[in-house]
Amino acid sequence: MTFSRITGLGYYVPDNIITNNDLTQWMDTSDEWIQERTGIKERRYFEHGKDTNYSMAAAASRQALERAGLTADNVDVIVYATITPDYFFPGSAFLMQRELGMDGKPVIDIRQQCSGFVYALSIADQFIKSGMYKTALVVGSEIQSSWIDKSTAGRNTAVIFGDGAGAAVLQATEDPHHRILSTHLHADGRFAEDLYVKEPGSSRPGRTATAKMIEEGGFNVHMNGNTVFKHAIVRFGEVINEALEANGFTSDDVNVLVPHQANIRISDYVRQQMGLSEEQVINNIQRFGNTTAASIPIAMAEAWEQDRIKEGDLVCLAAFGSGFTWASALIRW
Ligand code: UT7
């Protein structure tokens, strides 16, 4: 049997730190409100002329490849998750492939919002288990700061999001003891408009982008925060239990949980439900905010660097986000 194993992790965050107090120059908010409701103290914003979605992804990928002892030449496929691509099309995977000098290698761009990285990991895992490819680069990268509405009207989303990228190298292995055990994916389109950006949409009269659409806020992130929150706390628990049950484990067996960094209150709720300690749950939302598809690989790479993920650990990844989507992965490290 062929399985896949994560053999390298990397991440990149821009140097530009934006504190909660910095946000008060654009909108009516406060450090106290943001910390109390979300746990976030600061986030990173990309620097125009220095960072792009694909350049951040390439930096994270180079680090992941180096740690795996590989070069870009060894990679058979790129699976790239983002909802904030450099171009409307083609996707950022093409640009990162060019940056890494991987001409001719297949690339796949996926969206799937906050669950994007776990979906991407699942796709790469299936490619490897089927024998089609031996090495995959799985990436999550986001530039949210140029999309969000930084006025008071947009404050319920603007304070949450940040920029950054994370990457994982997946390699084929015959070793049943150190591998991705399973992945579990879900979606429910009935809630598509509870967290979405409407424009630039194709199903519009006339041109796809007009001044009126900008005026009406069609390009801004719209979120029914309470609805998202209520579904998130239920779905996180469900999809984690699904992964544990599929492999004959209970939450007592989990060493490390890496949740999507949506809100510290969501992570704390899930942690308490599972009976895990604070040390076992990776949270870096305080420093990076919610980086959507990049949040899990950044958190996982940091945890690995800090020796909080060790060989033999049972590691669970879990995500919930726009779509709605929710997903988990169980890994024996
Ligand atoms: O990663 C994708 C998944 N996303 C999530 O999981 C996000 C889930 N949702 C949340 O995390 C929370 O809903 C938020 C953090 C976004 C909002 O927290 P909340 O406790 O649900 O606040 P709320 O939207 O119910 O707003 C409460 C009050 C309102 O004022 P009134 O009507 O009570 O006077 C808002 O206008 O807080 C106000 N408010 C703010 N005040 C200061 C909303 N945003 C802000 C802000 N600063 N940034």
Residues whose N, C-alpha, C, O or C-beta is under 5 A from the ligand:
A	BS01	UT7	D28 T29 S30 W33 R37 T38 C114 R155 N156 V159 G225 N226 V228 F229 A232 A262 N263 N290 F320 G321 S322
